[in-house]
Amino acid sequence: MVDTTERGARVGVLLAGALSVLFAAPAMAEDLLTVYQRAVQNDPGLRGAGFQHQAAAEGVRQARAALLPDVSFDAEHIETRQDIVSSDNTVFAQGSTDFPTDTYTLTLTQPLFDWAAYVGYKQSQADLLRADAEYLRARQDLMLQVAERYLAVLAAQDELRFVRAEKAAVARQLKRAQERLGSGMARITDLHDARSRFASVETDEIDAENALDDAIQALAELTGPLDGELARLAEEIDLVRPDPESVDQWIESAVNQNPRVVLLKHSMEVARQEARRQKAGHYPTLDLTARYNNRETDGTLFGGGSEVETTDLSLRFRLPIYQGGATSARAREAAFLYQKAREDFIKEQRAVSRETRSAYRGVLSSISRVRSARQFVIAQQLALEARRESFRSGLETAIMVLDAERDLYSAKRDYARARYDYVLDSLRLKHAVGSLQASDIQAANNWFEKAP
């Protein structure tokens, strides 16, 4: 069994070495703000939202173009050959000719009344506002995702560190059990319990390593490859209650300015304008057209060329009467889609209200859990010392000491998670309200330990 212990120790050393290479600390650790700034530069989702916003801006220009004059220039060159096949005119009874014809036309068309085009322009403006909200949502989502995944890496590192500390403690107890059994001072059951616990902790260590690797990859998905160690959350942080301390005020702000709500509000407006645009298919249009035409012919079959300039000014009125019912069907379809957009908006308001309430309560709850978890760590530390003393006096078994050590590591784990939850709940509350900004990430960054 000594060989098993030594083999486990060697494996632990190798794994620790591999992890130290993975997290080889550079001159300065990457803190939350640095990682977020890297995500802003590298996250495909945020860049995609930026391109979508630019596309929506171009849509406004396209829609406005339908209200502005349309100017076109046409040029045409024709080579003509004519042969007289038969003629009742004795003068031109026979003959043939070749001549070119050049035509130039400049046309200007100005819509005077096109309700569908006007509504389309208003719709494009609403769509641009929707794209604004979409980009803001993507940016705020990225802030929260970076914080969540950053702290998930720290939590996974904690888990692996605690598991390895527990493994080292179990290995020591296993060694003691072997020595005490050899001297007749321990029971065989203590040795079996220690062996079983050591095998269990080895499995936990593998699971913790896998979880850490997955957490690192999840963060790198947003930021690109990480260069070094992440700054850790300070052992003690300022626990600030929400301001104002009124959940109703937070909810009121959330249902009005949360980016998801604002996005669906503008989506609803886009759908409303689309219903108006489709209904405008029943309305007449009136266009003013000015046309200048120059036609120069260098000859004809009957002799002589000509150059003719023509200027036209026209008003074109068009009234749709019947298109097989398609216009009415499209108008009804758009009206139904507007009603759906309205229901989606109401649904999202309710969801945001619930999320805001949950985040508000989460901040208060996490403050309480941080304080209680810290006291529990102190209590478990004292309990472990008492168990160790009792074990040395022969009043406690080795497994009881191992249980006390596991309880201590569990308490430390809970304390770390409670602090992580407080940071995340504070950010989630502002995210739910829609007020999360880069300055909030910078403020939260002050809770992290700075590299020496």
C-alpha positions in Angstrom: 0.0 0.0 0.0 3.0 2.3 0.5 3.6 1.9 -3.2 0.1 3.1 -4.0 0.5 6.1 -1.8 3.8 7.0 -3.4 2.3 6.5 -6.9 -0.5 8.8 -6.0 1.9 11.4 -4.7 3.9 11.2 -7.9 0.8 11.6 -10.0 -0.2 14.6 -7.9 3.2 16.2 -8.4 3.0 15.7 -12.2 -0.5 17.1 -12.3 0.6 20.1 -10.2 3.5 20.7 -12.5 1.2 20.5 -15.6 -1.2 23.0 -14.0 1.7 25.3 -13.1 2.8 25.4 -16.7 -0.8 26.1 -17.8 -1.0 29.0 -15.3 2.5 30.2 -15.3 2.2 33.7 -13.9 3.5 36.5 -16.0 4.7 39.8 -14.5 1.1 40.9 -14.0 -2.0 38.7 -13.7 -4.9 39.4 -16.0 -7.7 40.9 -14.0 -11.4 41.2 -14.7 -11.2 44.5 -16.5 -8.3 43.4 -18.7 -10.1 40.2 -19.7 -13.2 42.2 -20.5 -11.3 44.6 -22.7 -9.8 41.6 -24.6 -13.3 40.2 -25.0 -14.5 43.4 -26.5 -11.8 43.2 -29.2 -12.2 39.4 -29.8 -15.8 38.3 -29.2 -17.5 37.4 -32.5 -20.9 38.0 -31.1 -20.3 41.6 -30.2 -18.5 42.2 -33.5 -21.5 40.7 -35.3 -23.9 42.9 -33.5 -21.8 45.9 -34.6 -22.0 44.8 -38.2 -25.8 44.3 -37.9 -26.0 47.9 -36.6 -24.1 49.2 -39.5 -26.4 47.3 -41.9 -29.5 48.8 -40.2 -28.0 52.3 -40.8 -27.6 51.5 -44.5 -31.2 50.4 -44.5 -32.3 53.9 -43.4 -30.4 55.4 -46.3 -32.0 53.0 -48.7 -35.5 53.8 -47.4 -34.8 57.5 -47.6 -33.7 57.1 -51.2 -37.3 56.0 -52.2 -38.5 59.6 -51.2 -35.7 61.4 -53.2 -35.5 62.2 -56.9 -34.5 59.4 -59.2 -32.2 60.7 -62.0 -31.1 58.4 -64.9 -29.3 58.9 -68.1 -29.7 56.6 -71.1 -27.6 56.6 -74.3 -28.4 54.5 -77.3 -26.6 54.1 -80.7 -28.3 52.2 -83.5 -26.9 51.3 -86.9 -29.7 51.0 -89.4 -29.7 49.5 -93.0 -32.8 49.9 -95.1 -33.6 48.4 -98.6 -36.6 49.2 -100.7 -38.2 45.9 -101.6 -41.2 47.4 -103.4 -42.8 50.9 -103.5 -45.7 52.6 -105.2 -43.7 55.8 -105.2 -41.9 55.9 -108.5 -39.3 58.3 -107.1 -38.3 55.8 -104.5 -38.9 52.6 -106.4 -35.6 51.2 -105.5 -32.6 51.9 -103.3 -30.8 51.2 -100.1 -29.2 53.2 -97.3 -27.2 52.9 -94.1 -27.3 55.4 -91.3 -26.7 55.7 -87.6 -29.1 57.0 -84.9 -27.9 58.3 -81.5 -30.4 58.9 -78.7 -29.7 60.5 -75.4 -32.3 60.7 -72.6 -32.1 62.3 -69.2 -35.0 61.5 -66.9 -35.8 62.8 -63.4 -38.6 61.3 -61.4 -39.7 62.8 -58.1 -42.3 60.9 -55.9 -45.0 63.5 -54.8 -47.1 61.1 -52.9 -46.0 57.5 -52.0 -47.3 56.6 -48.6 -45.7 53.1 -48.6 -42.3 54.7 -49.2 -42.8 57.2 -46.4 -43.9 54.5 -44.0 -41.0 52.4 -45.1 -38.6 55.2 -44.2 -40.2 55.5 -40.7 -39.9 51.7 -40.4 -36.2 51.8 -41.2 -35.6 54.4 -38.5 -37.4 52.2 -36.0 -35.2 49.3 -37.2 -32.1 51.3 -36.5 -33.3 52.0 -33.0 -33.8 48.2 -32.6 -30.3 47.6 -33.9 -29.0 50.2 -31.3 -30.8 48.2 -28.5 -29.4 44.9 -30.0 -25.9 46.2 -29.9 -26.3 47.5 -26.3 -27.8 44.2 -25.3 -24.8 42.3 -26.8 -22.4 44.6 -25.0 -24.1 44.2 -21.6 -24.4 40.4 -22.2 -20.7 40.2 -22.9 -19.9 42.1 -19.7 -21.9 39.6 -17.6 -20.7 36.6 -19.6 -17.1 37.6 -19.0 -17.7 38.0 -15.3 -19.5 34.7 -15.1 -16.9 32.8 -17.0 -14.0 34.5 -15.2 -15.4 33.6 -11.8 -16.2 30.1 -13.1 -12.5 29.7 -13.7 -11.6 30.9 -10.3 -14.2 28.6 -8.7 -12.8 25.6 -10.7 -9.3 26.6 -9.5 -10.6 26.7 -5.9 -12.2 23.3 -6.4 -9.0 21.8 -7.7 -6.9 23.4 -4.9 -9.2 22.2 -2.2 -9.4 18.7 -3.7 -5.6 18.5 -3.8 -5.3 19.8 -0.2 -7.8 17.2 0.8 -5.8 14.6 -1.1 -2.6 15.6 0.7 -4.4 15.3 4.0 -5.8 11.9 3.2 -2.4 10.7 2.1 -1.0 11.8 5.5 -3.7 10.0 7.3 -3.2 6.9 5.2 0.5 7.0 6.1 -0.3 7.4 9.7 -2.8 4.6 9.6 -0.2 2.3 8.1 2.3 3.2 10.7 -0.1 2.8 13.6 -1.4 -0.5 12.3 2.2 -1.8 12.0 2.8 -0.8 15.7 -0.6 -2.3 16.8 -2.0 1.1 17.7 -4.8 1.3 15.1 -7.6 -0.8 13.7 -7.6 -2.3 10.2 -10.8 -0.5 9.5 -9.0 2.9 9.8 -6.6 1.7 7.1 -9.4 0.6 4.8 -11.3 3.9 5.4 -8.2 5.9 4.5 -7.6 3.8 1.4 -11.2 4.3 0.3 -11.1 8.0 0.9 -7.9 8.4 -1.0 -9.3 6.6 -4.1 -12.4 8.8 -3.9 -10.4 12.0 -3.7 -8.3 10.9 -6.7 -11.5 10.6 -8.7 -12.6 14.1 -7.5 -9.2 15.5 -8.6 -9.7 14.2 -12.1 -13.2 15.7 -12.3 -11.9 19.0 -10.9 -9.1 19.1 -13.6 -11.7 18.5 -16.3 -14.0 21.2 -15.0 -11.1 23.7 -14.8 -10.1 23.0 -18.4 -13.7 23.4 -19.6 -14.0 26.7 -17.6 -10.8 28.0 -19.2 -12.0 27.1 -22.7 -15.4 28.8 -22.1 -13.6 32.0 -21.1 -11.3 31.8 -24.1 -14.3 31.4 -26.3 -15.0 35.1 -25.6 -11.5 36.5 -25.2 -9.3 34.3 -27.4 -6.3 32.4 -25.8 -5.4 33.5 -22.3 -1.8 34.6 -21.7 -1.5 33.9 -18.0 -2.9 33.7 -14.5 -6.1 35.3 -13.5 -6.2 37.8 -10.6 -8.1 36.3 -7.7 -10.9 37.8 -5.7 -9.8 39.4 -2.5 -10.5 37.5 0.7 -12.6 40.4 2.0 -14.7 42.6 -0.2 -17.0 45.5 0.6 -20.6 44.2 0.7 -22.8 47.0 -0.6 -26.6 46.8 -0.5 -28.6 47.8 -3.6 -29.2 51.5 -3.9 -32.1 52.4 -3.8 -33.2 49.7 -1.4 -36.6 49.3 -3.1 -37.2 46.4 -5.4 -40.1 48.2 -7.0 -37.9 51.0 -8.2 -35.4 48.6 -9.7 -38.3 46.8 -11.5 -39.7 50.1 -12.8 -36.4 51.0 -14.3 -35.9 47.5 -15.7 -39.2 47.3 -17.6 -38.4 50.7 -19.2 -34.7 50.5 -20.1 -33.6 46.8 -20.1 -32.1 46.4 -23.6 -34.2 43.3 -24.3 -37.4 45.2 -23.5 -36.2 48.2 -25.5 -35.3 45.9 -28.4 -38.7 44.3 -28.5 -40.3 47.7 -28.1 -38.6 48.9 -31.3 -39.3 45.5 -32.9 -43.0 46.1 -32.2 -42.7 49.5 -33.8 -41.1 48.0 -36.9 -44.0 45.5 -37.1 -46.5 48.3 -36.7 -44.9 50.3 -39.5 -44.9 47.2 -41.6 -48.6 46.8 -41.1 -49.1 50.4 -42.2 -46.8 49.9 -45.2 -48.7 46.9 -46.4 -52.0 48.7 -46.0 -50.6 51.5 -48.1 -50.7 49.1 -51.0 -54.3 50.2 -51.4 -53.3 53.9 -51.7 -52.6 55.8 -54.9 -49.2 57.1 -55.9 -48.3 60.4 -57.7 -45.0 60.9 -59.4 -43.6 63.9 -61.3 -41.4 63.1 -64.2 -39.2 65.4 -66.3 -37.6 64.0 -69.4 -35.2 65.4 -71.9 -34.5 63.5 -75.1 -32.2 64.2 -78.0 -32.4 62.0 -81.1 -30.0 62.5 -84.0 -30.4 60.5 -87.2 -27.8 60.9 -89.9 -30.1 59.8 -92.7 -33.1 57.8 -93.9 -34.1 55.8 -96.8 -35.9 58.7 -98.2 -33.1 61.1 -97.7 -32.0 63.7 -95.2 -31.2 63.3 -91.5 -32.6 65.0 -88.5 -31.9 66.0 -84.9 -34.9 66.3 -82.6 -34.9 67.5 -79.0 -37.9 66.6 -76.9 -38.7 67.8 -73.4 -41.6 66.2 -71.4 -43.0 67.1 -68.1 -45.6 64.6 -66.8 -47.6 63.7 -63.7 -48.3 60.0 -63.2 -51.2 59.0 -61.0 -51.7 55.3 -60.2 -54.5 53.8 -58.2 -54.4 50.1 -57.4 -57.8 48.6 -57.8 -57.5 44.8 -57.6 -54.6 42.5 -57.3 -56.3 39.2 -56.6 -56.6 39.9 -52.8 -52.9 39.8 -52.3 -52.6 43.3 -50.9 -55.3 42.7 -48.3 -53.8 39.4 -47.3 -50.4 41.0 -46.8 -51.9 43.7 -44.8 -53.7 41.2 -42.5 -50.5 39.1 -42.2 -48.6 42.2 -41.1 -51.3 43.1 -38.6 -51.1 39.7 -37.0 -47.3 39.9 -36.8 -47.6 43.2 -35.1 -50.0 41.7 -32.5 -47.4 38.9 -32.0 -44.6 41.5 -31.5 -46.8 43.2 -29.0 -47.4 40.0 -27.0 -43.6 39.3 -27.1 -43.0 42.7 -25.7 -45.4 42.2 -22.8 -43.9 38.7 -22.1 -40.4 40.1 -22.0 -41.4 42.9 -19.6 -42.8 40.3 -17.2 -39.7 38.1 -17.6 -37.4 41.1 -16.9 -39.5 42.1 -13.9 -39.0 38.6 -12.5 -35.3 38.6 -13.2 -34.8 41.9 -11.6 -36.6 40.9 -8.5 -34.6 37.7 -8.3 -31.3 39.6 -8.8 -32.2 42.1 -6.2 -33.0 39.4 -3.7 -29.9 37.6 -4.8 -27.7 40.5 -3.8 -29.2 40.6 -0.3 -29.0 36.9 0.0 -25.4 36.7 -1.1 -24.4 39.4 1.4 -25.9 37.3 4.2 -24.3 34.1 2.8 -20.8 35.7 2.6 -21.0 36.7 6.2 -22.3 33.4 7.5 -19.9 31.3 5.3 -17.0 33.2 6.7 -18.1 32.4 10.3 -18.6 28.8 9.3 -15.1 28.5 8.0 -13.8 29.8 11.3 -16.0 27.2 13.1 -14.8 24.4 10.9 -11.2 25.3 11.5 -11.7 25.1 15.2 -13.6 21.8 14.9 -10.7 20.3 12.8 -8.2 21.4 15.4 -10.3 19.8 18.1 -10.6 16.5 16.1 -6.9 16.4 15.5 -6.2 16.8 19.2 -8.7 14.1 20.1 -7.1 11.8 17.5 -3.7 12.3 19.0 -5.3 11.4 22.4 -6.9 8.3 20.9 -10.4 9.6 21.4 -11.2 10.0 17.7 -10.6 7.8 14.7 -8.7 8.8 11.6 -11.8 8.9 9.5 -13.3 11.5 11.8 -10.3 13.7 11.3 -10.7 13.3 7.5 -14.4 14.1 7.8 -13.5 17.3 9.7 -10.9 18.2 7.0 -13.4 17.6 4.3 -15.9 19.8 6.1 -13.4 22.6 6.4 -12.6 22.5 2.6 -16.3 22.4 1.9 -16.8 25.5 4.1 -13.9 27.3 2.3 -15.4 26.4 -1.0 -18.8 27.7 0.1 -17.2 30.9 1.3 -15.5 31.5 -2.0 -18.7 30.7 -4.0 -20.6 33.1 -1.8 -18.2 35.9 -2.6 -18.4 35.0 -6.3 -22.1 35.0 -6.2 -22.2 38.4 -4.6 -20.1 39.9 -7.4 -22.2 38.2 -10.0 -25.5 39.2 -8.4 -24.4 42.8 -8.2 -23.7 42.8 -11.9 -26.8 40.8 -12.7 -29.0 43.4 -11.0 -27.6 46.2 -13.1 -27.8 43.9 -16.2 -31.4 43.2 -15.5 -32.1 46.9 -15.2 -30.1 47.7 -18.3 -27.7 50.1 -16.6 -24.6 47.8 -16.7 -21.6 49.7 -18.1 -17.9 49.3 -18.4 -17.4 51.4 -15.4 -19.2 48.8 -13.3 -16.7 46.2 -14.5 -14.0 48.6 -13.5 -15.5 49.1 -10.1 -15.9 45.3 -9.6 -12.3 44.9 -10.7 -11.2 46.7 -7.5 -12.4 43.7 -5.5 -9.6 41.6 -7.1 -6.1 41.2 -5.8 -3.5 43.0 -7.7 -0.4 41.2 -8.8 2.8 42.2 -7.0 
